[in-house]
């Protein structure tokens, strides 16, 4: 059963599940939007007494909070009990793009990498492939090599989401400002990617189409013009 769950499923399965969830929500008069939980949490904390925007019957949105908590629990269960220590397969082009930004692709930790190499009869990594702090040196990385393709649990770039980066002034500022922009922007736009791209488009709402187009334009501008200056 675990093998069946942890290995790739047909691409169309997620589409069917999303459509089924959306049908059930619309059928029961609910509107799906993850970001609306920001407003619900603020209202529950009593901000409705000071700000009219948060003064509404937030208890009618408890179901959405349950959905949020369920998503968090589901993610924890999937990562802790249902994940496998193998890399997420990404294209060589994407690997090169990450290398140009001095970022490493998804990979396993040093201990897991040594286990994998021991199983395969490979020698351990040489000392000059690491920096003095023990972290892997991006300058030693060549896309497509065995060393970097043994990936797994480290799914997000340490250069952004690692504790060392997050505790630095630059890393903390990026995460804090990014979180503020996401929270404010999603509420100012009346919904996030899930609210507009899934709920809004399924209801054929023109504002949601405009919002989704804006998401893509903003993402392209960010990754091609702003991101290189930050990293």
N, C-alpha and C positions, 0 to 999 in steps of 0.2 A: 504493500500500500504506500509506504514512504517513497519507494522508487517511482511509483506512478505520480505521486504528488509533486516531487521535487524535480522531475525532468520536464522538458518543454512540452507544452500543450499546443494544440492548433491555434493559430493566430486569431481565428474567428470566434473562439470561445469567449474571450473578454468582451467582444462586441455584443454578443448575445446576453451576457450577464449584465452589462451596463444598460442595455435596452430593457431588460426585464425589471431591473431596479427602478429605472425611470418610469416605466409603466405603472408599477405598484405605487410609487410616490404620487404621480399625477392622478391616478385612480382614487387615491385617498385624500386628494386635495392638498398635498404637500409640495413644497418647492425646494429642490435640492441646491444647496450652496454651502460649501465648507466654510467660506470666509464669513458667512453670517453668524458663525459661532463667536467671532470676535465681539460683535455687538451684543450678543446674548450674554456672554460672560461679563462684559462691562455693566450691562443692565442688572445682572444678578448681584453684582458687587455694590449696587446702590448709586451708580453714576446718574441714574435717571432723575435723582433729586436735584442735580446741578445742571444737567444738560438735557434738553428736550429730546434730542436724537435718541437717547437711551431710555426715554420714558415711554415704555410700551409694555404689553403683557408678554414678558419674556418666557413665562412658564409654558406658553403654547409652543415654544421652540425646544423644549426639553428633549424631544425625539431626535433632534439634530445633534444635541450634545451627546446623546447615547450613541448615535452613529459615529461621532468623532472618537469617543472613547473606544468603541468597538474596532475602529480602524487602527487605533494605536495598539490595542491588545493583539489584533490580528497581525500587525507588523512585527510585534515582539515575538509572537509564537512562530511566525514564518522564519524570522532571522535566527532564533535560538534553537528551534527544534526541526525545522524543515529545510534549512539551507545546506548546501554542499560546498566543500572547500575546493571550488573550481572557478576559473576565471569567467567573467562575463566577456563573451567574444565581441570584440570591437574591430573595426576595419583598420588596416595598416595606415590608411590616410588619417584616421582619427588619432591613432597613436602618434603619428608624426606631428599632427597639430598640437597635441598635448605636450610633446617634447619641445616644440618651438616656444611654448608658453612656460617651459621649465616645470611641467607637471607630469607625474607618473600615472600610467593607466591603472585600472583596477588590478589588485594583486593580493597574494596571501601574505601573512606576517612572516617574519624571518624564521620562526620556529616551524611553522607549517611548510615553508619552502624547503627547509632542511630535511623534513620528513619525506616530502615528495622526491627530492633529489636522492635521498638514501634508497628509497624504493626503486628508483630508476637506475641506481648504480652510478650516479653522477657525483663528482667531487663537490665539496662545499665552495661557497663563494669566496673569492680571494679578498684579502683585506683592502686592496686598493679599489674595490667596487663600492666601499663605504666611506663616509666622512668620519671625522674624529668622534662625532657624537653617536656613531653607529647607524645613522640613517643612510639610505641608499643615495649615491651621488647621481644626479640627473645627467651630469656630463659623461658618465660612463655608460649611459643607456643607449642602446640601439634598438629601434622599433623592430619587433618580430623575433627577438632573441628569446631563448628558453628561460633566461633569468627573469624577464619581466612578464612573460605570458603565464607563469605559474601564479595565477591570481585567485582571489576568492573573497574572504571576509571584508577586506578593505575596499569598499565599493565607491567611496567618495574621495576626492583629492585631499590628501593630508595638507596640501599647501593652502587650502581654504577652510576645511572642516576639522582638521586635526587639532588636538588640544593645544599644541605648541603654537600653532598659527592663531587659534582663537584667543589665546591669552596675550598675544602681541597687540600693540596699539593699532597697527594696520588691520590685522585680522578681525579684532573686536569691532573696529569702526565699520568695516565692510558688512559684517553680520548685523550689527545694530542698525545701521542706516538702511540696509536692505530689508530688514524686518519691518522697520518703520514705514518704508515706502510701500511694501506689500500690504501691510495692515491698513494704512490710510488709503492707498490706491484702490484696493478691492472694495472698500466701503464707499468711497467717493464714486466709483464706477457702478455701484449697485450690485456687485458680484465679482467673483474671481473666475479663473479659467473653468472650473467645474460648473459654476453657476451660469455663466454666459455660454460657454462652448457646448455644454451638455444640456442643461435645463433650458436655457434661452433659445438655442437653435432648434431644439426638439419641439418647442412651442412656436417656432417660426417668428421670433421676435427680431425686428430689424435692428434695434439698439444692440442686441447681443451679437449680431453679425458684425456691426461696426466695431464693437469691443474686441471681438476675436481677431479681426483684421489688424486692429491696433496692437494686440498682443504680439502678433507675428512681426509687425514692423518694428516695434520696440525691441523685441528679442534680436532681430537682425542687426539693428543699430548698435545694440549693446555688445554683442559678441564680435562684431567686425570693427567697430570704431572706438568703443570705450574700454572694453575688456583688455585689449593689448596695452593700454596705458596704465591700467591698474596692476597688471601682472607682467 
